[in-house]
Amino acid sequence: MQVVMENTVDAAALEMREVTPATSEWRESLIRTVAVIAMVYATYWIWWRWTHTINTEPRAIVASVLLLLAETWAYLNMCMFVMLTWRFPKRDILPPPPGATVDVFITCYDEPLEVLRRTAIGARAIRYPHRTYLLDDGKRDEVRTMTEQLGIGYIRRVDNKHAKSGNLNFALAVSNGDFILQLDADHVPLPMILDRMLGYFNDPKMAVVQSPQDFYNVDSFTHVVNDEGRRLWEENRIFYSLIQPGRDYWNASFFCGSCGILRRSALEAVGGFASQTIIEDMETTMEFHAHGYNSAYHPETVAYGLAPGAAGAYHVQRLRWGQGAMQILRKLGPLTMKGLTLPQRVAYFAGTVSYFEGWQKTVFYLMPLFYFFTGVLPVAGDQSAFLGRLLPYIAISILAFELLSRGTGYLLLSERFTMVRVYTYCLAALAIFSNKKLKFNVTPKGHSAVPTSAYMPQLVLLVLSIAAPIWATIAYHQHWVNYSAPGWGSLAFWMNGLWALWNCYFALYVVRHTLKMKQQRDDHRFEEQLPIQVGLVGGETSSWIPAMTADLNPAGLGFRSTQRVEPGSKVEIELPLSPQHVTTIGEVRYASEEQTHLGLVYMHGVLFDELPMEARDAIELYCTHHSMPMWRLKYRQSIDIMTRTAEVMRNLRGGGRRRLVGLPARVRVEGGEGVTAAELPGMMILEEISTKGARLIGDAPITPGLVISFDVPGAGVSGRGTVRHVQSLRTSVAVLFSMGIQFDEPPRPDRWSQRVGRRVLAPYFGTSTSPINPPPNGKGSHINVS
């Protein structure tokens, strides 16, 4: 192994990137105005439904009341959502309290060693002085050995009483830091986490500060990623970007079990971590608030963990959360708990009763089936009057949701995951009726299968929702069922048919998504683009192939290139990490080709030979402290409805839409006033390209206004243009620069060529093969623009 040291980035230079969407004052006023209008109309709608539309026929009364109760519950949820997203507080980052001492707790049970080590070395690298302890409830000697190698503390208790809360309370008794940073086994902190969060504790009544729980496995079950649009959505984003900041305004944000800091003296005042329920985090915060302490929410991602990789792990986690919420309702009673303020009572009530959503949505999903199979309409009165009030209600509700979510909601995505969890939430809500002791089930990590129970309820709903309209059509014409409406000539048939079709769409998504999202690897590969040179072991240096990494971890990497390397080949790759370079040797395990608009690109998978522990840890820290934060800097997790609409319209017009490339490029500055023409050392990343411009990323900025040219070795892709803007992308490890290039005006393509990538780009970028490292098969230019 060869290690070359480089400079690092000062943490003070980092800019805070909040997860809370930022909006202007006039837009906030618009949002609240629309929210009030929506609530007023929703109140009228619910009143009208209860007073004018109950079907009192004996065979319809039960279904009619159930539907109304479900709608009323949705109305109450809407009111609570408006309250919790009404306003977000603005907090300043302050220096830590003088002399504050910190213990970092990492709780673990049966998680894989590579996951634990990743978190442990991340915690050890925190810059603020601290002590790190691994709290091992799994009682594994190999974990103890690992902590000794890393030089961190190891805590093991005799029993496992009270699960996680008991583990934490035992560690409290054998440590002495003024503050506790609690991390789950998979949450890797960034180096500045304590510098960012400790300042809140200058308030002597501050008991806990929570930060967002963000995730590095963006290929997880709960993530939806749009690479071309640079958009990211994750199921928890509404909670961490909207609900928690909104709760913070009412002094009602709560500890979420990881990525939070707690004051030791406050814990001692309330008797330690609470243990009446299996969600000790919310329960403990409720005790803080009941004793007059404050909480705060730090709206910046300062740690990354593992989201459930597949449906099985997802449902285990959500079932535990839901059952714990039922325990909170039954044992603590948020609405009546002494010491809480009125907003805190409402906020905790909203957070716990949200799991009744499962039964509410079940009623909505089943109602069109009930009508088609029985002919009983659960709504009385004139259908036109009903529809005339329903459509405005739906429209204003959707508009209010989109505006209140401030670009984070994504209604269709939210509804998809509502369908995903509906059955699990139904099961969880049943715990309200049980005094049975519940087991704390740890969310599974690593390779996992997909149980049929994860999608069977939705599959049954899908089949029934397809069969019901077909059955109704036949039954109506055969007079098997006495429908009060004249078949498909009635609003009743069409409204329920569209309702069933809506349910089909979401049920089909759940089945497909659940079966598709399987975690194949035991450990996660981080997405990372590094320009590299790939050489055959023992081969000539001149024959090395320029390539771009696609993913990376200490066990191996994937790389993309315009030349194929045969599986079984032994290769040497120097990784230009920061702050050090690491040289690796490994075996190419597979090679696949991708046919793109402009030719072929080859994807390879490499398994490293055994690396020294120093090199493995260097790769781990680089991935968690640089690769993941850098990836997130490039993606938007909130985009308001107006901006999104403008982007869609712009893409429909065509001509300027950029395509992803992700290949290494040589860049040459052609000169300018006072500038000498020169080829820049090393490679840059050609990230995107269109007929109008391109985006390059590198570790050195190019001054705006300079003319540059670039080419991708091994591919007939080149370009020339002017640097128009430069944006710095900073992490705690390094700084990269994103540069927008405007091309010299290309020949104006016709509309047909705009739709065919090769005809658009070929006249301008050329199709001839580069003389440097030409593709061995003579197939022409190789590039990925998919």
Secondary structure as UniProt FT lines:
FT   STRAND          3..5
FT   HELIX           11..13
FT   HELIX           25..52
FT   TURN            58..60
FT   HELIX           61..84
FT   TURN            98..99
FT   STRAND          102..108
FT   HELIX           113..124
FT   STRAND          131..136
FT   TURN            137..138
FT   HELIX           141..150
FT   STRAND          153..155
FT   TURN            161..162
FT   HELIX           163..173
FT   STRAND          179..184
FT   TURN            185..186
FT   STRAND          188..189
FT   TURN            191..192
FT   HELIX           193..197
FT   HELIX           198..202
FT   TURN            204..205
FT   STRAND          206..210
FT   STRAND          214..215
FT   TURN            218..219
FT   TURN            221..222
FT   STRAND          223..226
FT   TURN            227..230
FT   STRAND          231..234
FT   TURN            235..236
FT   HELIX           237..238
FT   HELIX           239..243
FT   HELIX           244..249
FT   TURN            250..251
FT   STRAND          260..263
FT   HELIX           264..269
FT   TURN            270..271
FT   HELIX           280..290
FT   TURN            291..292
FT   STRAND          294..297
FT   STRAND          303..305
FT   HELIX           311..331
FT   TURN            334..336
FT   TURN            338..339
FT   HELIX           342..353
FT   HELIX           354..356
FT   HELIX           357..374
FT   HELIX           383..404
FT   TURN            405..407
FT   HELIX           411..429
FT   HELIX           430..433
FT   HELIX           452..454
FT   HELIX           456..478
FT   HELIX           487..489
FT   HELIX           491..516
FT   STRAND          526..527
FT   STRAND          531..536
FT   TURN            537..538
FT   HELIX           541..543
FT   STRAND          545..553
FT   TURN            554..555
FT   STRAND          556..561
FT   TURN            567..568
FT   STRAND          570..575
FT   STRAND          580..596
FT   TURN            597..598
FT   STRAND          599..608
FT   HELIX           613..622
FT   HELIX           623..627
FT   HELIX           628..633
FT   HELIX           641..653
FT   STRAND          659..672
FT   TURN            673..674
FT   STRAND          678..679
FT   STRAND          684..689
FT   STRAND          693..698
FT   TURN            704..705
FT   STRAND          707..711
FT   TURN            713..714
FT   STRAND          718..730
FT   STRAND          735..743
FT   HELIX           751..755
FT   HELIX           757..765
FT   TURN            776..777
//
